[in-house]
Amino acid sequence: MLADLKPNQAVKHQVAQGHHFKTNSSEVSTETFGALINLAGRQRMLSQRIVLNAVLSTMGHESALETAREALALFRVSHAALVHGNSELPGVFFEELRLVYFGEIEADRKITEFISLVEKTISACESKFRTAPDLLSELGQQATPIVALLNRVTVVYEEESKKHAKVQRKQHHELMSSIQNIAKQARIVSVNAQIVAARAGEVGREFAVVAGELTNITAKIDELVRVAVGNASV
């Protein structure tokens, strides 16, 4: 069945059916989450710019349709990036996002239909078709629902970002604890080595130097851990 689908359709079918994601949240950086949230939020602004300029075109604003087309192009590219991903973004990469795009909410279908409606409306307005007023009316009616839908998508990204940040903080704390435990064990080894070296007299002098250097290293590790913990708490 998938062999009969175009590449984008195959990806969409796999995601909609809940196939394994190429990326999971733990592999996504905080910066990428920020970019996704900003991009999803920008979609709301673009949708309203599209509707506004489509309406303004009927009032004699010469550049309104061109502005609407430019906004639509950005809107379409952004939606494709959010759903299918690109070289910088992962696409749909966690279950809650799959559900909002392809589950009962059907955000992907509704957004795609909005894009199609905008294209028809702009073309009708440019050609002064008789269908233009009806299409403009329908587009106006979609303005509020599409913003609400896009806002819901943005909230999903924001909630996952919060979960991701919480996991990152926990992993950071566990890493610092592990380093501290290792440094503690190293200090114990160093102290024992210095005691053995002292008992060995002249023979153990070089060994004492090594043990002392180990003590210095563990002190530096402790300082690095304190700095890292302090920065994480800021």
C-alpha positions as a printed NumPy array, in Angstrom:
array([[  0.   ,   0.   ,   0.   ],
       [  2.762,   2.468,   0.925],
       [  4.475,   1.8  ,  -2.396],
       [  1.481,   3.4  ,  -4.149],
       [  1.84 ,   6.638,  -2.167],
       [  3.952,   9.657,  -3.007],
       [  6.895,  10.324,  -0.608],
       [  5.103,  12.94 ,   1.509],
       [  1.921,  10.874,   1.527],
       [  3.866,   7.817,   2.69 ],
       [  5.433,   9.765,   5.555],
       [  2.044,  11.175,   6.522],
       [  0.455,   7.72 ,   6.388],
       [  3.151,   6.224,   8.606],
       [  2.886,   9.012,  11.158],
       [ -0.902,   8.901,  11.152],
       [ -0.823,   5.147,  11.771],
       [  1.479,   5.619,  14.749],
       [  4.655,   4.17 ,  13.236],
       [  7.943,   4.653,  15.094],
       [  9.225,   8.216,  15.07 ],
       [ 12.62 ,   8.95 ,  13.501],
       [ 13.421,  11.192,  16.465],
       [ 12.277,  11.243,  20.074],
       [ 12.042,  14.141,  22.502],
       [ 15.205,  13.188,  24.384],
       [ 17.23 ,  13.712,  21.187],
       [ 15.841,  17.2  ,  20.551],
       [ 17.764,  20.161,  21.952],
       [ 16.277,  22.986,  23.973],
       [ 17.104,  25.337,  21.092],
       [ 15.128,  23.168,  18.661],
       [ 12.126,  23.156,  20.99 ],
       [ 12.329,  26.946,  21.074],
       [ 12.428,  27.103,  17.269],
       [  9.411,  24.78 ,  17.006],
       [  7.378,  26.842,  19.48 ],
       [  8.256,  30.081,  17.678],
       [  7.407,  28.59 ,  14.29 ],
       [  4.088,  27.202,  15.515],
       [  3.264,  30.559,  17.074],
       [  4.137,  32.389,  13.861],
       [  1.598,  30.264,  12.006],
       [ -1.177,  31.974,  13.975],
       [  0.048,  35.4  ,  12.919],
       [  0.429,  34.336,   9.287],
       [ -3.082,  32.889,   9.145],
       [ -4.57 ,  36.203,  10.246],
       [ -2.364,  38.185,   7.88 ],
       [ -3.626,  36.015,   5.041],
       [ -7.284,  36.561,   5.912],
       [ -6.834,  40.287,   6.544],
       [ -5.113,  40.946,   3.233],
       [ -7.604,  38.85 ,   1.311],
       [-10.352,  41.107,   2.703],
       [ -8.319,  44.274,   2.106],
       [ -7.949,  43.332,  -1.543],
       [-11.69 ,  43.844,  -1.998],
       [-11.321,  47.388,  -0.647],
       [ -8.904,  48.514,  -3.319],
       [ -5.576,  47.797,  -1.6  ],
       [ -3.373,  47.007,  -4.575],
       [ -0.647,  45.033,  -2.813],
       [ -2.991,  43.111,  -0.506],
       [ -3.264,  39.988,  -2.649],
       [  0.484,  39.873,  -3.172],
       [  0.992,  40.141,   0.596],
       [ -1.569,  37.389,   1.127],
       [  0.27 ,  35.126,  -1.323],
       [  3.618,  35.767,   0.363],
       [  2.129,  34.978,   3.765],
       [  0.516,  31.835,   2.371],
       [  3.847,  30.651,   0.947],
       [  5.488,  31.043,   4.362],
       [  2.518,  29.381,   6.045],
       [  2.672,  26.37 ,   3.709],
       [  6.434,  25.89 ,   4.081],
       [  6.233,  26.218,   7.869],
       [  3.443,  23.676,   8.112],
       [  5.41 ,  21.191,   6.006],
       [  8.459,  21.72 ,   8.245],
       [  6.451,  21.181,  11.418],
       [  4.78 ,  18.001,  10.163],
       [  7.412,  16.406,   7.915],
       [ 10.565,  18.066,   9.232],
       [ 13.618,  19.338,   7.349],
       [ 17.379,  19.542,   7.852],
       [ 16.886,  21.471,  11.119],
       [ 13.507,  20.342,  12.471],
       [ 12.376,  16.786,  13.352],
       [  8.767,  16.871,  12.087],
       [  6.196,  14.958,  14.144],
       [  8.35 ,  13.28 ,  16.787],
       [  6.201,  12.479,  19.823],
       [  2.826,  10.89 ,  20.464],
       [  0.882,  13.953,  21.655],
       [  1.922,  15.794,  18.499],
       [  0.87 ,  12.883,  16.3  ],
       [ -2.515,  12.858,  17.986],
       [ -3.14 ,  16.565,  17.51 ],
       [ -2.123,  16.451,  13.843],
       [ -3.578,  13.083,  12.838],
       [ -5.907,  12.033,  15.668],
       [ -9.42 ,  13.233,  16.395],
       [ -8.416,  16.894,  16.172],
       [ -7.115,  16.355,  12.6  ],
       [ -5.021,  19.52 ,  12.619],
       [ -3.063,  18.483,   9.536],
       [ -6.211,  17.94 ,   7.471],
       [ -7.836,  21.171,   8.631],
       [ -4.716,  23.241,   8.055],
       [ -4.287,  21.715,   4.593],
       [ -7.909,  22.555,   3.796],
       [ -7.34 ,  26.117,   5.014],
       [ -4.356,  26.425,   2.661],
       [ -6.471,  25.139,  -0.227],
       [ -9.286,  27.583,   0.6  ],
       [ -6.848,  30.5  ,   0.667],
       [ -5.426,  29.51 ,  -2.724],
       [ -8.9  ,  29.345,  -4.263],
       [ -9.91 ,  32.64 ,  -2.683],
       [ -6.828,  34.52 ,  -3.88 ],
       [ -7.174,  33.123,  -7.393],
       [-10.864,  34.041,  -7.495],
       [-10.137,  37.565,  -6.284],
       [ -7.341,  38.048,  -8.823],
       [ -9.564,  36.854, -11.671],
       [-12.635,  38.612, -10.276],
       [-14.653,  35.403, -10.412],
       [-18.249,  35.442,  -9.195],
       [-17.264,  32.922,  -6.534],
       [-14.884,  35.398,  -4.879],
       [-17.389,  36.921,  -2.386],
       [-18.553,  33.5  ,  -1.187],
       [-14.986,  32.265,  -0.832],
       [-14.02 ,  35.402,   1.07 ],
       [-16.959,  34.906,   3.389],
       [-15.96 ,  31.288,   4.014],
       [-12.353,  32.34 ,   4.61 ],
       [-13.49 ,  34.947,   7.109],
       [-15.494,  32.334,   8.962],
       [-12.368,  30.16 ,   9.21 ],
       [-10.234,  32.942,  10.717],
       [-11.11 ,  32.285,  14.357],
       [-11.236,  28.454,  14.214],
       [ -7.852,  28.229,  12.483],
       [ -6.232,  30.458,  15.119],
       [ -7.715,  28.307,  17.878],
       [ -6.397,  25.179,  16.157],
       [ -2.926,  26.623,  15.649],
       [ -2.867,  27.763,  19.253],
       [ -3.654,  24.218,  20.361],
       [ -0.748,  22.902,  18.305],
       [  1.549,  25.487,  19.892],
       [  0.436,  24.461,  23.379],
       [  1.344,  20.834,  22.599],
       [  4.878,  21.924,  21.709],
       [  5.109,  24.064,  24.849],
       [  3.96 ,  21.229,  27.128],
       [  6.442,  18.781,  25.606],
       [  9.18 ,  21.384,  25.959],
       [  8.434,  21.658,  29.69 ],
       [  8.636,  17.876,  30.063],
       [ 11.904,  17.861,  28.128],
       [ 13.395,  20.574,  30.368],
       [ 12.386,  18.634,  33.482],
       [ 14.049,  15.46 ,  32.197],
       [ 17.169,  17.417,  31.253],
       [ 17.421,  18.877,  34.765],
       [ 17.031,  15.416,  36.302],
       [ 19.706,  13.936,  34.039],
       [ 22.024,  16.834,  34.815],
       [ 21.536,  16.324,  38.542],
       [ 22.196,  12.597,  38.222],
       [ 25.351,  13.255,  36.219],
       [ 26.662,  15.724,  38.809],
       [ 25.908,  13.226,  41.584],
       [ 27.814,  10.519,  39.745],
       [ 30.824,  12.798,  39.253],
       [ 30.757,  13.768,  42.926],
       [ 30.708,  10.1  ,  43.959],
       [ 33.632,   9.336,  41.67 ],
       [ 35.589,  12.291,  43.103],
       [ 34.798,  11.095,  46.636],
       [ 36.134,   7.626,  45.89 ],
       [ 39.211,   9.17 ,  44.279],
       [ 39.888,  11.215,  47.42 ],
       [ 39.684,   8.09 ,  49.556],
       [ 42.14 ,   6.321,  47.255],
       [ 44.434,   9.369,  47.375],
       [ 44.44 ,   9.537,  51.177],
       [ 45.137,   5.804,  51.48 ],
       [ 47.921,   6.099,  48.915],
       [ 49.538,   8.96 ,  50.821],
       [ 49.43 ,   6.917,  54.036],
       [ 51.062,   3.944,  52.305],
       [ 53.658,   6.234,  50.719],
       [ 54.49 ,   7.81 ,  54.086],
       [ 55.031,   4.388,  55.643],
       [ 57.286,   3.383,  52.767],
       [ 59.667,   6.255,  53.489],
       [ 62.137,   7.189,  50.758],
       [ 60.892,   4.43 ,  48.485],
       [ 57.359,   5.824,  48.514],
       [ 58.294,   9.46 ,  47.812],
       [ 57.41 ,   9.376,  44.1  ],
       [ 54.206,   7.522,  44.879],
       [ 53.338,  10.278,  47.356],
       [ 53.716,  12.888,  44.599],
       [ 51.23 ,  10.996,  42.417],
       [ 48.8  ,  10.645,  45.298],
       [ 49.071,  14.381,  46.   ],
       [ 48.354,  15.196,  42.374],
       [ 45.273,  12.965,  42.517],
       [ 44.084,  14.998,  45.489],
       [ 44.5  ,  18.205,  43.462],
       [ 42.56 ,  16.727,  40.564],
       [ 39.616,  15.708,  42.766],
       [ 39.567,  19.228,  44.246],
       [ 39.303,  20.673,  40.74 ],
       [ 36.504,  18.213,  39.93 ],
       [ 34.604,  19.348,  43.029],
       [ 34.955,  22.99 ,  41.969],
       [ 33.727,  22.225,  38.426],
       [ 30.708,  20.391,  39.837],
       [ 29.883,  23.333,  42.118],
       [ 30.059,  25.735,  39.166],
       [ 27.932,  23.449,  36.966],
       [ 25.277,  23.022,  39.672],
       [ 25.244,  26.775,  40.286],
       [ 24.774,  27.553,  36.585],
       [ 21.989,  24.992,  36.285],
       [ 20.073,  26.602,  39.129],
       [ 20.193,  30.089,  37.583]])
